[in-house]
Amino acid sequence: MTLGIPVTPADATRSAPAIKPELLRLLASLPRAKQTELLNFARFLHQQTSAMGSAVSLDQPQIELQLASAATLLGLTGVVALGGDAVADTESLYDDNDRGLH
């Protein structure tokens, strides 16, 4: 926790009663345009949480980190060839002739 502000999900769980006053204090100090932006974001988060059918658990990570050694990553070099002209490639997809990428 930094300056009493939760920085991890565990901190947020432990300091839940302190979050609302801090949030309201910060909200009051923002300009009206930023308050509106924050309100829209809060509505988005609420809608997203509702769509999931239940509240997102702060105790369980939503993403599992998969580690790989540098040697493994080096072995992937060249597996996918990137480059070329993206505009020309895209345009060729929609050309009337059969030059397009298939």
MMTF fields as JSON, N, C-alpha, C and O atoms, coordinates in Angstrom:
{
  "mmtfVersion": "1.0.0",
  "mmtfProducer": "UNKNOWN",
  "numBonds": 407,
  "numAtoms": 408,
  "numGroups": 102,
  "numChains": 1,
  "numModels": 1,
  "chainsPerModel": [1],
  "groupsPerChain": [102],
  "chainIdList": ["A"],
  "bondAtomList": [4, 2, 8, 6, 12, 10, 16, 14, 20, 18, 24, 22, 28, 26, 32, 30, 36, 34, 40, 38, 44, 42, 48, 46, 52, 50, 56, 54, 60, 58, 64, 62, 68, 66, 72, 70, 76, 74, 80, 78, 84, 82, 88, 86, 92, 90, 96, 94, 100, 98, 104, 102, 108, 106, 112, 110, 116, 114, 120, 118, 124, 122, 128, 126, 132, 130, 136, 134, 140, 138, 144, 142, 148, 146, 152, 150, 156, 154, 160, 158, 164, 162, 168, 166, 172, 170, 176, 174, 180, 178, 184, 182, 188, 186, 192, 190, 196, 194, 200, 198, 204, 202, 208, 206, 212, 210, 216, 214, 220, 218, 224, 222, 228, 226, 232, 230, 236, 234, 240, 238, 244, 242, 248, 246, 252, 250, 256, 254, 260, 258, 264, 262, 268, 266, 272, 270, 276, 274, 280, 278, 284, 282, 288, 286, 292, 290, 296, 294, 300, 298, 304, 302, 308, 306, 312, 310, 316, 314, 320, 318, 324, 322, 328, 326, 332, 330, 336, 334, 340, 338, 344, 342, 348, 346, 352, 350, 356, 354, 360, 358, 364, 362, 368, 366, 372, 370, 376, 374, 380, 378, 384, 382, 388, 386, 392, 390, 396, 394, 400, 398, 404, 402],
  "bondOrderList": [1, 1, 1, 1, 1, 1, 1, 1, 1, 1, 1, 1, 1, 1, 1, 1, 1, 1, 1, 1, 1, 1, 1, 1, 1, 1, 1, 1, 1, 1, 1, 1, 1, 1, 1, 1, 1, 1, 1, 1, 1, 1, 1, 1, 1, 1, 1, 1, 1, 1, 1, 1, 1, 1, 1, 1, 1, 1, 1, 1, 1, 1, 1, 1, 1, 1, 1, 1, 1, 1, 1, 1, 1, 1, 1, 1, 1, 1, 1, 1, 1, 1, 1, 1, 1, 1, 1, 1, 1, 1, 1, 1, 1, 1, 1, 1, 1, 1, 1, 1, 1],
  "groupList": [{"groupName": "MET", "atomNameList": ["N", "CA", "C", "O"], "elementList": ["N", "C", "C", "O"], "formalChargeList": [0, 0, 0, 0], "bondAtomList": [1, 0, 2, 1, 3, 2], "bondOrderList": [1, 1, 2], "singleLetterCode": "M", "chemCompType": "L-PEPTIDE LINKING"}, {"groupName": "THR", "atomNameList": ["N", "CA", "C", "O"], "elementList": ["N", "C", "C", "O"], "formalChargeList": [0, 0, 0, 0], "bondAtomList": [1, 0, 2, 1, 3, 2], "bondOrderList": [1, 1, 2], "singleLetterCode": "T", "chemCompType": "L-PEPTIDE LINKING"}, {"groupName": "LEU", "atomNameList": ["N", "CA", "C", "O"], "elementList": ["N", "C", "C", "O"], "formalChargeList": [0, 0, 0, 0], "bondAtomList": [1, 0, 2, 1, 3, 2], "bondOrderList": [1, 1, 2], "singleLetterCode": "L", "chemCompType": "L-PEPTIDE LINKING"}, {"groupName": "GLY", "atomNameList": ["N", "CA", "C", "O"], "elementList": ["N", "C", "C", "O"], "formalChargeList": [0, 0, 0, 0], "bondAtomList": [1, 0, 2, 1, 3, 2], "bondOrderList": [1, 1, 2], "singleLetterCode": "G", "chemCompType": "PEPTIDE LINKING"}, {"groupName": "ILE", "atomNameList": ["N", "CA", "C", "O"], "elementList": ["N", "C", "C", "O"], "formalChargeList": [0, 0, 0, 0], "bondAtomList": [1, 0, 2, 1, 3, 2], "bondOrderList": [1, 1, 2], "singleLetterCode": "I", "chemCompType": "L-PEPTIDE LINKING"}, {"groupName": "PRO", "atomNameList": ["N", "CA", "C", "O"], "elementList": ["N", "C", "C", "O"], "formalChargeList": [0, 0, 0, 0], "bondAtomList": [1, 0, 2, 1, 3, 2], "bondOrderList": [1, 1, 2], "singleLetterCode": "P", "chemCompType": "L-PEPTIDE LINKING"}, {"groupName": "VAL", "atomNameList": ["N", "CA", "C", "O"], "elementList": ["N", "C", "C", "O"], "formalChargeList": [0, 0, 0, 0], "bondAtomList": [1, 0, 2, 1, 3, 2], "bondOrderList": [1, 1, 2], "singleLetterCode": "V", "chemCompType": "L-PEPTIDE LINKING"}, {"groupName": "ALA", "atomNameList": ["N", "CA", "C", "O"], "elementList": ["N", "C", "C", "O"], "formalChargeList": [0, 0, 0, 0], "bondAtomList": [1, 0, 2, 1, 3, 2], "bondOrderList": [1, 1, 2], "singleLetterCode": "A", "chemCompType": "L-PEPTIDE LINKING"}, {"groupName": "ASP", "atomNameList": ["N", "CA", "C", "O"], "elementList": ["N", "C", "C", "O"], "formalChargeList": [0, 0, 0, 0], "bondAtomList": [1, 0, 2, 1, 3, 2], "bondOrderList": [1, 1, 2], "singleLetterCode": "D", "chemCompType": "L-PEPTIDE LINKING"}, {"groupName": "ARG", "atomNameList": ["N", "CA", "C", "O"], "elementList": ["N", "C", "C", "O"], "formalChargeList": [0, 0, 0, 0], "bondAtomList": [1, 0, 2, 1, 3, 2], "bondOrderList": [1, 1, 2], "singleLetterCode": "R", "chemCompType": "L-PEPTIDE LINKING"}, {"groupName": "SER", "atomNameList": ["N", "CA", "C", "O"], "elementList": ["N", "C", "C", "O"], "formalChargeList": [0, 0, 0, 0], "bondAtomList": [1, 0, 2, 1, 3, 2], "bondOrderList": [1, 1, 2], "singleLetterCode": "S", "chemCompType": "L-PEPTIDE LINKING"}, {"groupName": "LYS", "atomNameList": ["N", "CA", "C", "O"], "elementList": ["N", "C", "C", "O"], "formalChargeList": [0, 0, 0, 0], "bondAtomList": [1, 0, 2, 1, 3, 2], "bondOrderList": [1, 1, 2], "singleLetterCode": "K", "chemCompType": "L-PEPTIDE LINKING"}, {"groupName": "GLU", "atomNameList": ["N", "CA", "C", "O"], "elementList": ["N", "C", "C", "O"], "formalChargeList": [0, 0, 0, 0], "bondAtomList": [1, 0, 2, 1, 3, 2], "bondOrderList": [1, 1, 2], "singleLetterCode": "E", "chemCompType": "L-PEPTIDE LINKING"}, {"groupName": "GLN", "atomNameList": ["N", "CA", "C", "O"], "elementList": ["N", "C", "C", "O"], "formalChargeList": [0, 0, 0, 0], "bondAtomList": [1, 0, 2, 1, 3, 2], "bondOrderList": [1, 1, 2], "singleLetterCode": "Q", "chemCompType": "L-PEPTIDE LINKING"}, {"groupName": "ASN", "atomNameList": ["N", "CA", "C", "O"], "elementList": ["N", "C", "C", "O"], "formalChargeList": [0, 0, 0, 0], "bondAtomList": [1, 0, 2, 1, 3, 2], "bondOrderList": [1, 1, 2], "singleLetterCode": "N", "chemCompType": "L-PEPTIDE LINKING"}, {"groupName": "PHE", "atomNameList": ["N", "CA", "C", "O"], "elementList": ["N", "C", "C", "O"], "formalChargeList": [0, 0, 0, 0], "bondAtomList": [1, 0, 2, 1, 3, 2], "bondOrderList": [1, 1, 2], "singleLetterCode": "F", "chemCompType": "L-PEPTIDE LINKING"}, {"groupName": "HIS", "atomNameList": ["N", "CA", "C", "O"], "elementList": ["N", "C", "C", "O"], "formalChargeList": [0, 0, 0, 0], "bondAtomList": [1, 0, 2, 1, 3, 2], "bondOrderList": [1, 1, 2], "singleLetterCode": "H", "chemCompType": "L-PEPTIDE LINKING"}, {"groupName": "TYR", "atomNameList": ["N", "CA", "C", "O"], "elementList": ["N", "C", "C", "O"], "formalChargeList": [0, 0, 0, 0], "bondAtomList": [1, 0, 2, 1, 3, 2], "bondOrderList": [1, 1, 2], "singleLetterCode": "Y", "chemCompType": "L-PEPTIDE LINKING"}],
  "groupTypeList": [0, 1, 2, 3, 4, 5, 6, 1, 5, 7, 8, 7, 1, 9, 10, 7, 5, 7, 4, 11, 5, 12, 2, 2, 9, 2, 2, 7, 10, 2, 5, 9, 7, 11, 13, 1, 12, 2, 2, 14, 15, 7, 9, 15, 2, 16, 13, 13, 1, 10, 7, 0, 3, 10, 7, 6, 10, 2, 8, 13, 5, 13, 4, 12, 2, 13, 2, 7, 10, 7, 7, 1, 2, 2, 3, 2, 1, 3, 6, 6, 7, 2, 3, 3, 8, 7, 6, 7, 8, 1, 12, 10, 2, 17, 8, 8, 14, 8, 9, 3, 2, 16],
  "groupIdList": [1, 2, 3, 4, 5, 6, 7, 8, 9, 10, 11, 12, 13, 14, 15, 16, 17, 18, 19, 20, 21, 22, 23, 24, 25, 26, 27, 28, 29, 30, 31, 32, 33, 34, 35, 36, 37, 38, 39, 40, 41, 42, 43, 44, 45, 46, 47, 48, 49, 50, 51, 52, 53, 54, 55, 56, 57, 58, 59, 60, 61, 62, 63, 64, 65, 66, 67, 68, 69, 70, 71, 72, 73, 74, 75, 76, 77, 78, 79, 80, 81, 82, 83, 84, 85, 86, 87, 88, 89, 90, 91, 92, 93, 94, 95, 96, 97, 98, 99, 100, 101, 102],
  "secStructList": [7, 5, 6, 6, 5, 7, 7, 1, 2, 2, 2, 2, 2, 2, 6, 2, 2, 2, 2, 2, 2, 2, 2, 2, 2, 2, 2, 2, 2, 1, 7, 2, 2, 2, 2, 2, 2, 2, 2, 2, 2, 2, 2, 2, 2, 2, 2, 2, 2, 2, 2, 6, 6, 1, 7, 7, 7, 1, 1, 1, 7, 1, 1, 7, 7, 7, 7, 7, 7, 2, 2, 2, 2, 2, 2, 6, 6, 6, 1, 1, 7, 7, 7, 1, 7, 2, 2, 2, 2, 2, 2, 2, 2, 2, 7, 1, 1, 6, 6, 1, 7, 7],
  "xCoordList": [0.849, 0.0, 0.898, 1.855, 0.601, 1.375, 0.528, -0.528, 0.981, 0.252, -1.191, -2.082, -1.419, -2.757, -3.649, -4.817, -3.111, -3.894, -3.588, -2.418, -4.594, -4.352, -3.683, -4.082, -2.664, -1.986, -2.095, -1.792, -2.524, -2.715, -4.127, -4.739, -4.654, -5.984, -6.063, -7.088, -5.004, -5.012, -5.105, -5.828, -4.372, -4.456, -5.872, -6.392, -6.496, -7.849, -8.83, -9.738, -8.659, -9.549, -9.377, -10.356, -8.128, -7.867, -8.331, -8.712, -8.305, -8.621, -9.931, -10.1, -10.844, -12.11, -12.835, -13.345, -12.908, -13.612, -12.937, -13.604, -11.64, -10.918, -11.015, -10.681, -11.454, -11.473, -12.504, -12.188, -13.71, -14.775, -14.453, -14.606, -14.013, -13.683, -12.543, -12.579, -11.547, -10.425, -10.905, -10.503, -11.751, -12.303, -13.115, -12.968, -13.964, -14.782, -13.921, -14.217, -12.851, -11.951, -11.277, -11.22, -10.77, -10.104, -11.089, -10.756, -12.287, -13.315, -13.661, -13.794, -13.802, -14.161, -13.08, -13.377, -11.837, -10.742, -10.545, -9.755, -11.251, -11.102, -11.97, -13.024, -11.52, -12.382, -13.634, -13.631, -14.687, -15.975, -15.823, -16.449, -15.009, -14.836, -14.235, -14.635, -13.287, -12.667, -13.628, -13.599, -14.48, -15.49, -16.448, -16.827, -16.834, -17.728, -17.042, -17.658, -15.765, -15.004, -14.931, -15.1, -14.681, -14.608, -15.967, -16.037, -17.041, -18.389, -18.678, -19.228, -18.309, -18.511, -17.71, -18.197, -16.486, -15.657, -16.255, -16.272, -16.742, -17.369, -18.608, -18.857, -19.386, -20.56, -20.138, -20.78, -19.044, -18.52, -18.11, -18.451, -17.384, -16.959, -18.161, -18.167, -19.169, -20.377, -21.074, -21.489, -21.198, -21.834, -21.034, -21.608, -19.725, -18.861, -18.996, -19.075, -19.021, -19.162, -20.527, -20.638, -21.573, -22.923, -23.031, -23.699, -22.381, -22.442, -21.76, -22.094, -20.822, -20.113, -20.949, -20.621, -22.022, -22.922, -22.581, -23.411, -21.371, -20.995, -19.842, -19.187, -19.61, -18.521, -17.183, -17.008, -16.257, -14.903, -14.22, -14.222, -13.641, -12.949, -11.587, -10.817, -11.288, -9.99, -8.925, -7.734, -9.32, -8.362, -7.797, -6.717, -8.497, -8.061, -7.599, -8.349, -6.382, -5.919, -6.729, -7.111, -6.985, -7.751, -6.856, -7.327, -5.548, -4.591, -3.489, -2.96, -3.147, -2.062, -0.815, -0.832, 0.253, 1.503, 2.237, 2.438, 2.634, 3.404, 4.82, 5.029, 5.784, 7.173, 7.844, 7.491, 8.813, 9.597, 11.027, 11.277, 11.955, 13.366, 13.734, 13.042, 14.829, 15.302, 15.629, 15.39, 16.17, 16.515, 15.259, 15.277, 14.178, 12.916, 12.413, 11.982, 12.473, 12.001, 12.889, 12.389, 14.191, 15.106, 14.777, 14.899, 14.364, 13.991, 12.775, 12.561, 11.972, 10.784, 11.109, 10.27, 12.315, 12.725, 12.614, 13.133, 11.958, 11.832, 10.659, 10.403, 9.935, 8.777, 7.711, 7.081, 7.523, 6.562, 7.34, 8.053, 7.212, 7.893, 6.992, 5.883, 7.464, 6.708, 7.399, 8.609, 6.647, 7.236, 6.409, 5.338, 6.917, 6.189, 5.394, 5.62, 4.491, 3.684, 2.245, 1.5, 1.869, 0.541, -0.562, -1.598, -0.348, -1.371, -1.568, -2.699, -0.462, -0.566, -1.202, -2.032, -0.809, -1.394, -2.892, -3.658, -3.31, -4.732, -5.499, -6.573, -4.943, -5.611, -5.736, -6.742, -4.728, -4.783, -5.895, -6.39, -6.287, -7.392, -8.707, -9.589, -8.826, -10.084, -10.036, -11.011, -8.921, -8.83, -9.789, -10.125, -10.222, -11.119, -10.401, -11.026, -9.098, -8.381, -7.988, -8.245, -7.38, -7.033, -5.634, -5.044, -5.099, -3.769, -3.827, -2.786, -4.993, -5.147, -4.548, -4.348, -4.263, -3.746, -4.889, -5.956, -4.7, -5.784, -5.299, -6.057],
  "yCoordList": [-1.165, 0.0, 1.231, 1.297, 2.21, 3.421, 4.596, 4.859, 5.304, 6.455, 6.118, 6.953, 4.899, 4.477, 4.104, 3.768, 4.161, 3.842, 2.413, 2.067, 1.579, 0.191, 0.12, 0.81, -0.721, -0.898, -2.33, -2.596, -3.251, -4.637, -5.054, -4.41, -6.119, -6.591, -6.921, -6.664, -7.484, -7.81, -6.543, -6.512, -5.484, -4.203, -3.649, -3.134, -3.754, -3.234, -3.954, -3.333, -5.255, -6.032, -5.63, -5.472, -5.466, -5.103, -3.692, -3.42, -2.792, -1.396, -0.945, 0.241, -1.857, -1.537, -0.344, 0.491, -0.22, 0.938, 2.268, 3.303, 2.267, 3.502, 3.92, 5.058, 3.047, 3.347, 4.42, 5.36, 4.299, 5.228, 6.679, 7.555, 6.973, 8.368, 8.912, 10.068, 8.085, 8.521, 8.772, 9.753, 7.904, 8.061, 9.355, 10.107, 9.607, 10.825, 12.078, 13.092, 12.017, 13.167, 13.481, 14.637, 12.448, 12.656, 13.129, 13.987, 12.573, 12.954, 14.439, 15.143, 14.895, 16.294, 17.253, 18.399, 16.8, 17.683, 17.72, 18.519, 16.867, 16.829, 17.887, 18.257, 18.371, 19.274, 18.53, 17.302, 19.259, 18.68, 17.708, 16.648, 18.051, 17.177, 15.834, 14.791, 15.858, 14.608, 13.817, 12.587, 14.511, 13.818, 13.062, 11.926, 13.696, 13.053, 11.846, 10.795, 12.0, 10.891, 9.721, 8.565, 10.027, 8.994, 8.328, 7.116, 9.108, 8.549, 7.573, 6.495, 7.947, 7.047, 5.764, 4.681, 5.879, 4.694, 3.809, 2.585, 4.426, 3.661, 2.937, 1.793, 3.591, 2.931, 1.748, 0.698, 1.915, 0.82, -0.354, -1.5, -0.076, -1.145, -1.847, -3.071, -1.081, -1.663, -2.569, -3.68, -2.086, -2.875, -4.146, -5.221, -4.021, -5.174, -6.211, -7.408, -5.762, -6.659, -7.324, -8.518, -6.559, -7.119, -8.159, -9.18, -7.904, -8.826, -10.154, -11.185, -10.127, -11.349, -12.22, -13.384, -11.662, -12.448, -12.432, -12.794, -12.019, -11.912, -10.94, -10.603, -10.503, -9.566, -10.245, -11.433, -9.474, -9.988, -10.136, -9.206, -11.289, -11.535, -10.869, -11.046, -10.101, -9.453, -10.422, -10.148, -11.533, -12.482, -13.434, -13.991, -13.63, -14.579, -13.833, -13.027, -14.09, -13.416, -13.859, -15.024, -12.934, -13.231, -13.72, -14.331, -13.439, -13.826, -14.629, -14.233, -15.747, -16.558, -16.291, -16.442, -15.899, -15.589, -16.869, -17.736, -16.985, -18.138, -17.655, -16.811, -18.178, -17.777, -18.635, -19.8, -18.051, -18.779, -18.281, -17.093, -19.201, -18.817, -18.045, -18.119, -17.307, -16.554, -17.501, -17.166, -18.675, -19.641, -20.093, -20.253, -20.296, -20.695, -19.595, -19.859, -18.359, -17.236, -17.048, -16.742, -17.227, -17.111, -18.149, -17.876, -19.331, -20.384, -20.033, -20.624, -19.07, -18.661, -17.641, -17.346, -17.111, -16.126, -16.716, -17.801, -16.026, -16.465, -17.385, -17.736, -17.788, -18.664, -17.923, -18.496, -16.657, -15.836, -14.735, -13.972, -14.647, -13.602, -12.385, -12.459, -11.282, -10.04, -9.094, -9.178, -8.221, -7.244, -7.129, -7.724, -6.359, -6.158, -4.875, -4.018, -4.748, -3.55, -3.873, -4.482, -3.466, -3.797, -3.19, -3.819, -1.977, -1.325, -2.104, -2.386, -2.45, -3.2, -4.567, -5.013, -5.235, -6.538, -6.424, -7.256, -5.414, -5.225, -4.895, -5.443, -4.0, -3.643, -4.847, -4.988, -5.718, -6.88, -7.845, -8.603, -7.823, -8.668, -8.265, -9.098, -6.977, -6.455, -6.152, -5.651, -6.446, -6.233, -7.176, -8.247, -6.761, -7.598, -8.779, -9.795, -8.658, -9.78, -10.791, -10.587, -11.854, -12.942, -12.811, -13.808, -11.599, -11.411, -11.422, -11.484, -11.363, -11.227, -12.366, -13.466, -12.077, -13.102, -14.014, -13.528, -15.28, -16.211, -17.196, -18.066],
  "zCoordList": [0.0, 0.0, 0.0, 0.772, -0.858, -0.959, -0.509, -1.084, 0.513, 1.043, 1.386, 1.233, 1.847, 2.224, 1.063, 1.259, -0.151, -1.341, -1.754, -1.923, -1.92, -2.312, -3.677, -4.615, -3.774, -5.054, -5.565, -6.728, -4.71, -5.128, -4.734, -3.882, -5.336, -4.941, -3.453, -2.821, -2.886, -1.456, -0.619, 0.377, -1.018, -0.313, -0.386, 0.604, -1.559, -1.733, -0.83, -0.276, -0.675, 0.185, 1.641, 2.37, 2.059, 3.46, 3.79, 4.929, 2.816, 3.101, 2.459, 2.175, 2.231, 1.564, 2.182, 1.434, 3.514, 4.083, 3.747, 3.744, 3.467, 3.186, 1.727, 1.395, 0.864, -0.564, -0.909, -1.638, -0.407, -0.78, -0.412, -1.263, 0.818, 1.135, 0.263, -0.159, -0.001, -0.839, -2.261, -2.887, -2.772, -4.113, -4.217, -5.18, -3.23, -3.232, -3.119, -3.751, -2.314, -2.156, -3.491, -3.912, -4.146, -5.428, -6.499, -7.316, -6.492, -7.456, -7.323, -8.323, -6.111, -5.876, -6.363, -6.7, -6.404, -6.817, -8.335, -8.836, -9.061, -10.514, -11.194, -10.678, -12.355, -13.138, -13.614, -13.698, -13.919, -14.307, -15.488, -15.491, -16.479, -17.644, -17.239, -17.756, -16.326, -15.868, -14.99, -14.995, -14.234, -13.441, -14.363, -14.078, -15.461, -16.433, -17.059, -17.233, -17.395, -17.971, -16.992, -17.382, -15.73, -14.7, -14.493, -14.29, -14.541, -14.412, -15.548, -15.321, -16.763, -17.902, -17.736, -18.058, -17.237, -17.024, -15.927, -16.054, -14.859, -13.773, -14.281, -13.9, -15.136, -15.729, -16.58, -16.553, -17.346, -18.159, -17.272, -17.564, -16.195, -15.288, -14.665, -14.529, -14.291, -13.704, -14.715, -14.384, -15.942, -16.998, -17.273, -17.451, -17.306, -17.562, -16.449, -16.723, -15.212, -14.07, -14.081, -13.802, -14.401, -14.457, -15.559, -15.392, -16.678, -17.808, -17.486, -18.069, -16.576, -16.202, -15.275, -15.046, -14.748, -13.92, -12.446, -11.611, -12.116, -10.713, -10.601, -11.587, -9.393, -9.146, -9.392, -9.12, -9.906, -10.135, -8.79, -7.984, -8.543, -7.287, -7.308, -8.252, -6.267, -6.168, -5.684, -5.834, -5.114, -4.557, -5.601, -5.403, -6.698, -7.708, -8.952, -9.501, -9.401, -10.61, -11.822, -11.931, -12.719, -13.917, -15.054, -16.013, -14.928, -15.957, -15.293, -14.254, -15.889, -15.358, -16.183, -17.405, -15.533, -16.194, -16.551, -15.701, -17.796, -18.256, -18.534, -19.405, -17.807, -17.977, -19.034, -19.22, -19.722, -20.724, -20.635, -20.432, -20.789, -20.733, -21.991, -23.006, -21.911, -23.066, -24.217, -25.378, -23.91, -24.958, -25.7, -26.92, -24.966, -25.596, -26.517, -27.639, -26.033, -26.845, -28.07, -29.153, -27.913, -29.032, -30.103, -31.297, -29.676, -30.612, -31.452, -32.51, -30.991, -31.735, -32.825, -33.676, -32.795, -33.791, -35.186, -35.448, -36.056, -37.438, -37.704, -38.856, -36.66, -36.872, -37.682, -38.571, -37.365, -38.09, -38.781, -38.129, -40.062, -40.819, -40.904, -41.432, -40.392, -40.44, -41.404, -41.611, -41.974, -42.868, -44.118, -44.236, -45.044, -46.287, -46.246, -45.392, -47.141, -47.288, -46.888, -47.656, -45.701, -45.175, -46.032, -46.247, -46.521, -47.343, -48.64, -49.037, -49.298, -50.556, -50.321, -51.113, -49.226, -48.92, -48.693, -49.179, -47.968, -47.682, -48.953, -49.202, -49.752, -50.999, -51.921, -52.617, -51.935, -52.82, -52.415, -53.248, -51.149, -50.702, -51.36, -51.573, -51.679, -52.195, -53.683, -54.243, -54.329, -55.782, -56.505, -56.0, -57.688, -58.496, -59.116, -59.419, -59.309, -59.923, -58.862, -57.676, -59.277, -58.357, -57.767, -57.349, -57.73, -57.145, -55.608, -54.954, -55.051, -53.6, -52.823, -53.339, -51.56, -50.656, -50.249, -49.874, -50.311, -49.964, -48.935, -48.508]
}
